[in-house]
């Protein structure tokens, strides 16, 4: 009997399928793996609807960073289709006014041709301090930025700014849930992962040591191990 489960992965802001490449081989043996396209719309509802239209009838869902915001929206729209949920380096809260103002500034800069400079600045917040000098990791962030492009980056920022507060709906989540964070995430503090793990019934919290906001790239084996355990239990 075939017990495989399709796995749907949703990347973060300015991330492409490359962000999941190191962990996909470990997941592939559990079922077909798809990386969602999240760059075509400028609001969370539309992004989730389009992903659901292209997704299998039922699937395990893992969202990283912005992908976690999209995962919450998918859970609001079609919870019956999600067999398992993994929330990676993300949060349930809406944007703060300060974050929204910062995003508006990034949008204007991207429109003004500063997209590459923005990627440089984002890299500093994406990785553990010990990896700031990792040229190959920095190049990968550039490559993902090129995959996404400035226009889609702007759409993503607009969607992230307008996302709803997911905290009121966390208690509705009934599927097995993994909350994965790291001890040195300078983009989304791991205290916000504690909040999700406490608010989602039965959620399991995993904190990776010596890691920043990109665990799939920084600690691929530990990230893959946590995802495999999530799929197996």
N, C-alpha and C positions, 0 to 999 in steps of 0.2 A: 504494500500500500504506500502511496506517495504522501508523505507528511510534510512536504516542503511548504514554506511560507514565503510569498513574495516580500521583498524588503525594499522600501522606498526611502531614499536618503535625500534630505533637503539641505543644500549648502547655506552658508551664512552670507552676510553682506560682502559684496565684491569678491566672493568665492565662486569657483566653478567646480565641475566634477573632480578636478585635480585634488581638491582638499580631502576627498574620501579615497583616493587611489591607494594609499598604503594599507587601508583596512579592508578593502573590498574582497581580496582573495580569501580572507578568513570568514567573511560573511557568505560568500558565493555558494559554499557547499550546503547552506541551509535553505536556499531558494534563490530564484532569479532576483538580481539586484538592479534597481533603476535609480538614477540620480535625476531628481526633478528639475525642470527648467523654471526658475523663479525670477526671470529678468524681463518678462514681457508686459507686466501690468504695474500700476502705480498705487494700488491699494490692496490690503491684506485679503479682503473678501474675494476680489477678482483673481488674485494669485492662487488662493486655495481652490476656488471653483475650477480653474483651468487645470490645476494639478490633479484634482479629483476626476475630472473628465478623462484624463489620460492614464490614470492609475488602474491597477488591477481591482477586482471587486472587493477584496479584503487583503490587508497587508500589514506588516510590521513597519512602523514609521519612526525614523530618527531624524531630528532636526538640530542643526548646529547654529547657534547664535541667532541671526535673523531667521534661519530655518526653524528654530524653536518657536518664534512668534507665529510663523506660518503653520507649524504643527498644532499650536493651540487653536488657530482658526479652523483647521481641518477637523479638529475634535469638536468644535462647535457646530460645524456644518454636517459632518457625517461620522459621528462617534462609532456607529455600528460597523463601519468599514475598517476600523483600526484595531488590530488584534494585540499589538504591543506598541508601547510608546517610549522613545528615548529622547530626553531633552539634554542637549550637550552645550555647555558654555553659554547658557541663555538665561532668561528671566521671564517672569510672568507680569511684571509691572509695565505700565505705559511709559512713554517718554516723559521726562521732566521738562519743564520750560527751558532749563539751561541746555539740555541735550537737543531739544528742537531748534533752539537758536544756533547752536553749533552746526547742526545738520544744514540749516538754511545757508550758513556761511560756506559750507563745503559744496553745496549745490551751485552757488554763485561762482565759486572758484573753478568747479568742474566745467561750468559753462564758459568760463574765461580762459580755458586752456591749461589749467593747472592740475590736471588729473594725475599725471605722474608724480608731482610733488605731494599730492594727497596720499598716494599709495606709500610713498616714503614715510610720511607721518603716521599712517595707520600701522605700518609694520612695527614701529616702536611700541605700540600698544598691543600688538597681536602676540608677540612671543615673549618667552621668559627672558629676563635680562641677560642671562648667560648666552643667549642665542642671537643677540643683536649684531654680532659680527659674522653670522653664518650667511655667507654670500649666496649659497645655493638656495637657502630658505627664502632669502630676500628676493632672489630671482623668481622663485615660484610664486610669490605674492605678486610680482610684476606680471608674470604670465597669466595668473588668474584674473588680474585687473584687465589685461588685454582681452581675455576671453569674454568678460562682462561688458567692457566698454563704458565710456563716459555717459552716454545717453541712458543706458540701463542702470548705471550707478545712481543717476539722478532719480529715476523711477523708484529704485529700491529705497532711497532715502525718504522719498515722499511716502511710500508705504509704511516704513518703519515709524515715521513721525506720527502717522495717523492710526497706529495700531491701538486696539482697545486694551483695557485692563483685564488680564486673564485670571487674576486672583479669585474673583467671585465664582469662576467655573471650575476651579481646580478640584473641588470636592466631588464633582460629577464624573471625574475620570475613574473608570473602574478596571481598565485593562492593566496588565503588568507594566510597570513604569520604572525606567532607569533615569536617574538624574546624575549626570556626569559633569564634574567641574575640576578645576585644578587649584593648587594652593597659591599661584601667582598669576591670576587672570586680572590684568590691568584694564580690561575692556568691560567685563561683566563680573563684579566681585562675587566670590563664592558664597558670601552670605545670602545672596539672592537664590542660590541653589538650595541652601538650607531651607529657605522659605518655601520653595516648591516641594521639596521632599517632605516637609512637614504638612503641607496642604493637600497633597495628593495621596489618597488612601493606599497604604501598602507600598509606597514608592521606595526604591532602594537608592541610596546616595553613595556615589563613588567619588573620592577626591584624589586626583593624581598629584604626586609630589614633583617639585622642580619643573613645573610646566606652566605655560601661558594660555592664551586664548585659542590656540590651534592644536589641540591634543592629537588629532589624527596625524598631523605632520611632525609634531615635536616628540611625542611618545607613542608611535604607532602600535607597538606590540601591546603595551598596557591598555591602550584604547580598544584595540581589537579584542583583547581578553575580556574586557568589561562588556563589550557588545555581544560577544559569543555567549557569555554567561546569561545576559539578558534574553537572548534568543532561546536558550536551553531551559530556562527555569520558569 
